[in-house]
C-alpha cells in the first residue's frame, strides 16, 4: 500500500513550466535578498542556497500549479498566476497569512 501511495505522489509531480523559470523579485530586482530564482529542478530564495523543488499541476484548488520544496516538512509553496504573470509565495502554506508577491525580473 505504501509503495502504491509513493508511486501516486511521484506520478502527480510534473515539469516546472517555463513561465515560472527565471529570476523574480518581491522588491527591486537589483536586491539579491528579495530575489526568487527558479530553475527546472531548484529554487533559491534571497541569499539562501538553491534547494530541490517539485511542481504539482492544479495544486492550489483554483487550477494553478505550485512549486513545493522537495524536502519533507516545508509547507510553503509558490503558485504562478498566469493572468497577472506573477508568483505568489505562500510562506506558511495555503490560506495562511504571509503571502509574498513576486514579479519577473528583466533578463
C-alpha positions in Angstrom: 0.0 0.0 0.0 2.8 2.4 0.9 4.6 1.7 -2.4 1.3 2.5 -4.3 0.9 5.8 -2.4 4.5 6.7 -3.1 4.1 5.9 -6.8 0.9 8.1 -7.0 2.7 11.1 -5.4 5.7 10.8 -7.7 3.3 10.4 -10.7 1.5 13.6 -9.7 4.7 15.7 -9.9 5.3 17.4 -13.2 7.9 19.5 -15.0 8.2 23.1 -13.8 6.5 25.3 -16.5 8.9 27.5 -18.5 6.8 30.5 -17.4 8.0 30.0 -13.8 11.7 29.6 -14.7 13.8 32.6 -14.2 14.5 35.4 -11.7 11.7 37.0 -9.8 11.7 39.7 -7.1 9.4 40.8 -4.2 11.1 44.2 -4.3 13.8 45.5 -6.6 15.4 43.1 -8.9 18.9 44.5 -8.1 18.5 43.4 -4.5 19.6 39.8 -4.1 17.8 39.5 -0.8 14.4 40.0 -2.5 15.0 37.6 -5.3 13.5 34.2 -6.1 15.4 32.2 -8.7 13.7 29.2 -10.2 15.3 26.5 -12.4 13.7 23.3 -13.7 14.9 21.5 -10.6 15.7 24.1 -7.9 14.6 27.3 -6.3 16.6 29.8 -4.3 15.2 32.4 -2.0 17.3 35.5 -1.4 20.8 34.7 -0.4 20.0 31.1 0.6 21.4 28.1 -1.2 19.3 26.7 -4.1 17.2 23.7 -2.9 15.4 20.9 -4.9 11.8 21.5 -5.8 8.9 19.6 -7.2 6.0 21.0 -9.3 2.4 19.8 -8.9 -0.1 21.0 -11.6 -3.5 22.1 -10.4 -2.3 22.1 -6.8 -4.0 25.2 -5.3 -7.6 24.2 -5.9 -8.1 27.1 -8.3 -6.5 25.4 -11.3 -3.0 26.8 -10.6 0.1 24.6 -10.3 2.5 25.1 -7.5 6.2 24.5 -6.7 7.0 22.9 -3.4 10.3 22.2 -1.7 11.2 18.6 -2.2 12.3 18.3 1.4 9.6 17.0 3.7 8.2 19.3 6.4 8.1 22.5 4.4 4.6 23.8 3.9 5.3 26.9 1.9 4.7 26.9 -1.9 5.0 29.1 -5.0 2.0 29.5 -7.2 2.2 31.0 -10.7 -0.9 33.2 -11.6 -0.9 33.3 -15.4 -3.5 36.2 -15.5 -1.1 38.5 -13.7 2.2 36.8 -14.7 3.2 36.9 -11.0 4.2 34.3 -8.4 2.6 34.1 -5.0 4.8 32.6 -2.3 2.5 31.2 0.4 5.1 31.4 3.2 3.0 29.4 5.7 1.1 27.3 3.2 -2.3 27.8 1.5 -4.9 30.1 3.1 -2.4 31.3 5.8 -1.1 34.8 6.4 2.3 35.8 5.0 1.8 35.6 1.2 4.6 37.4 -0.8 4.1 38.5 -4.4 7.0 38.2 -6.9 7.3 39.9 -10.3 9.6 38.7 -13.1 12.9 40.5 -13.3 14.2 41.6 -16.7 16.7 39.2 -18.3 
